[in-house]
Amino acid sequence: MSASLGRRALAEAVGSAALVTVVVGSGIQATELTDDVGVQLLANSLATVFGLGVLIALFGPVSGAHFNPVVTLVAWFTGRRTSGGLTPRDLAAYLPAQTAGAIGGAVLADAMFARPLVQWSTHDRSAGHLWLGELVATAGLVLLIFGLTRTGRAQLAPVAVASYIGAAYWFTSSTSFANPAVTMGRAFTDTFAGIAPASVGAFVVAQFAGAVVGLGLVAAVFGHPAPDRTGAVPAPVPDEPELTAPATP
């Protein structure tokens, strides 16, 4: 990519912050407007779909719009032997930027709704079926993003990734966080979209396991990329979400 590493890292931080602000803020707004949990989730998922699509379209040309350590690590792994792939230096900039941005986004959302800036979530999400949901959500996200890249259709990422995350809100038991940075950020808010700190570790492990499964599916379905193909990927999660990311990316 032509942008400097500093600009790309900033884009990842701002994009991750905006994504979590959308996820957490829409969750707070939904719970203030209705007591119907189904309507709350619908509002939260729709806001995430539109917000994620816009963020990917906006920041994709700068940083690839990963907003997700899983996507960044898979992009590095698949492109590590190519001239255009991510480097360890890129990883050292992207991963902290994504995590710090996600935490900042949760704090910003709480501030906008006059909530305590940092209040650890009490929403326990510790159960095997939820971990399976995260594995499935993340595997699907990786398959989608890198499948599009392998088939030369990466330009569809804003619509495709946002649509997938919106669907995964509803078809996964975990509501598809699918993003370690977003997962950590959402631990900082005791609201609809929060996750208890004690639940974060297992979610992150499930997400990385899902990334391995998704990468295996990419190789099995689409084969190996051409030798000089770039490893940069124009997408988050969020999640997922998370897309990415979400009860979200």
C-alpha positions as CSV (number, residue, x, y, z in Angstrom):
1,M,0.0,0.0,0.0
2,S,1.2,3.5,-0.8
3,A,0.3,5.1,2.6
4,S,3.0,5.2,5.3
5,L,2.9,2.7,8.1
6,G,1.9,5.5,10.6
7,R,-1.1,6.5,8.5
8,R,-2.1,2.9,8.0
9,A,-1.9,2.2,11.8
10,L,-3.9,5.4,12.5
11,A,-6.6,4.3,10.0
12,E,-6.8,0.9,11.8
13,A,-7.1,2.6,15.2
14,V,-9.7,5.1,14.1
15,G,-11.7,2.4,12.2
16,S,-11.6,0.0,15.1
17,A,-12.7,2.8,17.5
18,A,-15.6,3.8,15.2
19,L,-16.7,0.1,14.8
20,V,-16.9,-0.5,18.5
21,T,-18.6,2.9,19.0
22,V,-21.2,1.8,16.5
23,V,-21.6,-1.6,18.2
24,V,-21.8,-0.3,21.8
25,G,-23.6,2.9,21.1
26,S,-26.4,1.3,19.1
27,G,-26.8,-1.3,21.8
28,I,-27.2,1.4,24.4
29,Q,-29.6,3.3,22.3
30,A,-31.7,0.2,21.6
31,T,-32.0,-0.7,25.2
32,E,-33.1,2.8,26.0
33,L,-35.8,2.8,23.3
34,T,-37.3,-0.7,23.8
35,D,-37.4,-3.6,26.3
36,D,-37.9,-6.2,23.5
37,V,-34.6,-8.1,23.3
38,G,-35.3,-9.2,19.7
39,V,-35.8,-5.6,18.6
40,Q,-32.7,-4.6,20.5
41,L,-30.6,-7.1,18.7
42,L,-32.2,-6.2,15.4
43,A,-31.3,-2.5,15.9
44,N,-27.8,-3.4,17.0
45,S,-27.1,-5.7,14.1
46,L,-28.5,-3.2,11.5
47,A,-26.4,-0.4,12.8
48,T,-23.3,-2.6,12.7
49,V,-24.0,-3.7,9.1
50,F,-24.3,-0.1,7.9
51,G,-21.4,1.2,10.0
52,L,-19.0,-1.6,9.1
53,G,-19.7,-1.3,5.4
54,V,-19.0,2.4,5.5
55,L,-15.8,2.0,7.5
56,I,-14.5,-0.7,5.1
57,A,-15.2,1.5,2.1
58,L,-13.6,4.5,3.7
59,F,-10.4,3.0,5.2
60,G,-9.9,0.1,2.8
61,P,-7.8,2.2,0.4
62,V,-5.5,3.3,3.3
63,S,-4.9,0.3,5.5
64,G,-6.9,-2.5,4.1
65,A,-9.6,-1.9,6.8
66,H,-8.8,-5.0,8.8
67,F,-10.0,-3.7,12.2
68,N,-9.4,-7.2,13.4
69,P,-6.2,-8.9,14.6
70,V,-7.4,-12.2,13.1
71,V,-7.6,-10.7,9.7
72,T,-4.3,-9.0,10.0
73,L,-2.5,-12.2,11.1
74,V,-4.1,-14.3,8.4
75,A,-3.2,-11.6,5.8
76,W,0.4,-11.7,7.0
77,F,0.6,-15.5,7.0
78,T,-0.8,-15.8,3.5
79,G,1.3,-13.0,2.1
80,R,4.5,-13.5,4.0
81,R,6.4,-14.9,1.0
82,T,5.2,-12.3,-1.5
83,S,6.6,-8.9,-2.3
84,G,3.3,-7.1,-1.4
85,G,2.5,-9.0,1.9
86,L,2.4,-7.6,5.4
87,T,5.6,-7.6,7.3
88,P,6.3,-8.2,11.1
89,R,6.7,-4.4,11.4
90,D,3.2,-4.0,10.0
91,L,1.9,-6.5,12.6
92,A,3.7,-4.6,15.4
93,A,1.8,-1.4,14.3
94,Y,-1.6,-2.8,13.3
95,L,-2.3,-5.1,16.3
96,P,-1.9,-2.6,19.1
97,A,-3.7,0.1,17.0
98,Q,-6.7,-2.2,16.6
99,T,-6.8,-3.1,20.3
100,A,-6.4,0.5,21.6
101,G,-8.9,1.8,19.1
102,A,-11.5,-0.8,20.1
103,I,-11.1,0.1,23.8
104,G,-11.3,3.8,23.0
105,G,-14.5,3.2,21.0
106,A,-16.2,1.6,23.9
107,V,-15.2,4.5,26.2
108,L,-16.4,7.0,23.6
109,A,-19.8,5.3,23.3
110,D,-20.3,5.2,27.1
111,A,-19.3,8.9,27.2
112,M,-21.9,9.9,24.6
113,F,-24.7,8.2,26.6
114,A,-23.5,9.6,30.0
115,R,-22.4,6.2,31.2
116,P,-19.3,5.6,33.4
117,L,-16.3,5.8,31.0
118,V,-15.0,2.5,32.1
119,Q,-17.2,-0.1,33.7
120,W,-16.3,-3.7,33.4
121,S,-19.1,-5.7,31.8
122,T,-21.0,-8.2,33.9
123,H,-22.4,-10.0,30.9
124,D,-21.1,-13.5,31.3
125,R,-20.6,-15.4,28.0
126,S,-18.8,-18.5,29.3
127,A,-20.3,-21.6,27.7
128,G,-19.2,-24.2,25.2
129,H,-21.9,-23.5,22.6
130,L,-20.9,-19.8,22.6
131,W,-17.3,-20.7,22.0
132,L,-18.4,-22.9,19.1
133,G,-20.4,-20.0,17.8
134,E,-17.3,-17.8,17.8
135,L,-15.3,-20.5,16.0
136,V,-17.9,-20.8,13.3
137,A,-18.4,-17.0,13.0
138,T,-14.6,-16.4,12.6
139,A,-14.0,-19.3,10.3
140,G,-16.8,-17.9,8.0
141,L,-15.3,-14.4,8.1
142,V,-11.9,-15.6,7.1
143,L,-13.3,-17.8,4.4
144,L,-15.3,-14.9,3.0
145,I,-12.5,-12.3,3.1
146,F,-9.7,-14.4,1.7
147,G,-12.0,-16.2,-0.7
148,L,-12.9,-12.9,-2.2
149,T,-9.2,-12.0,-2.4
150,R,-8.3,-15.3,-4.1
151,T,-11.0,-14.9,-6.7
152,G,-10.2,-11.2,-7.5
153,R,-13.4,-9.8,-6.0
154,A,-12.0,-7.9,-3.0
155,Q,-13.9,-4.8,-4.2
156,L,-17.0,-6.5,-2.9
157,A,-15.7,-6.6,0.7
158,P,-17.7,-3.6,2.1
159,V,-21.0,-5.1,1.2
160,A,-20.1,-8.8,1.6
161,V,-18.3,-8.5,4.9
162,A,-20.9,-6.2,6.4
163,S,-23.7,-8.5,5.2
164,Y,-22.0,-11.6,6.6
165,I,-21.6,-10.0,10.1
166,G,-25.2,-8.9,10.1
167,A,-26.3,-12.4,9.3
168,A,-24.0,-13.9,11.8
169,Y,-25.5,-11.8,14.6
170,W,-28.5,-14.0,14.1
171,F,-27.3,-17.5,13.1
172,T,-24.5,-17.9,15.7
173,S,-25.1,-18.5,19.4
174,S,-22.5,-15.9,20.4
175,T,-23.9,-13.2,18.1
176,S,-20.6,-13.2,16.2
177,F,-17.9,-11.1,17.8
178,A,-15.3,-12.7,15.5
179,N,-12.7,-10.2,16.4
180,P,-10.2,-10.3,19.4
181,A,-9.8,-6.5,19.5
182,V,-13.5,-5.8,19.5
183,T,-14.0,-8.5,22.1
184,M,-11.5,-6.9,24.4
185,G,-13.0,-3.4,23.8
186,R,-16.5,-4.6,24.7
187,A,-15.3,-5.8,28.1
188,F,-14.9,-2.2,29.1
189,T,-18.6,-1.4,28.9
190,D,-21.3,-2.9,31.1
191,T,-24.1,-2.4,28.5
192,F,-26.0,-4.5,26.0
193,A,-23.0,-5.3,23.9
194,G,-20.6,-6.0,26.7
195,I,-18.7,-9.2,27.6
196,A,-17.4,-10.0,31.1
197,P,-13.6,-9.9,31.3
198,A,-13.6,-13.5,32.5
199,S,-15.3,-14.5,29.3
200,V,-12.8,-12.7,27.0
201,G,-10.0,-15.3,27.0
202,A,-12.0,-18.2,25.8
203,F,-13.7,-16.1,23.1
204,V,-10.3,-15.0,21.8
205,V,-9.1,-18.6,21.8
206,A,-12.2,-19.7,19.9
207,Q,-11.7,-16.9,17.4
208,F,-8.1,-17.9,16.6
209,A,-9.2,-21.5,16.3
210,G,-11.8,-20.3,13.8
211,A,-9.2,-18.4,11.9
212,V,-7.2,-21.7,11.5
213,V,-10.3,-23.5,10.3
214,G,-11.2,-20.7,7.9
215,L,-7.7,-20.6,6.5
216,G,-7.8,-24.3,5.9
217,L,-11.1,-23.9,4.1
218,V,-9.7,-21.2,1.9
219,A,-6.8,-23.4,0.9
220,A,-9.1,-26.4,0.3
221,V,-11.7,-24.5,-1.7
222,F,-9.7,-21.9,-3.6
223,G,-6.2,-23.4,-3.7
224,H,-3.0,-21.5,-3.1
225,P,-2.6,-17.9,-4.4
226,A,-0.2,-16.9,-7.2
227,P,3.4,-16.3,-6.0
228,D,3.4,-12.5,-6.3
229,R,-0.1,-11.9,-5.0
230,T,-0.4,-9.3,-2.3
231,G,-1.4,-10.3,1.3
232,A,-3.2,-7.0,2.0
233,V,-6.9,-7.5,2.6
234,P,-9.6,-4.8,2.3
235,A,-11.7,-5.9,5.3
236,P,-12.1,-6.1,9.0
237,V,-15.3,-8.1,12.2
238,P,-17.0,-7.9,13.8
239,D,-17.0,-7.9,14.4
240,E,-17.5,-9.2,13.1
241,P,-18.4,-7.8,13.8
242,E,-16.5,-9.0,13.7
243,L,-16.8,-7.9,11.5
244,T,-16.2,-7.5,10.7
245,A,-17.6,-8.2,13.5
246,P,-21.0,-8.3,16.9
247,A,-23.3,-9.3,19.3
248,T,-21.2,-8.2,16.6
249,P,-18.0,-7.9,15.0
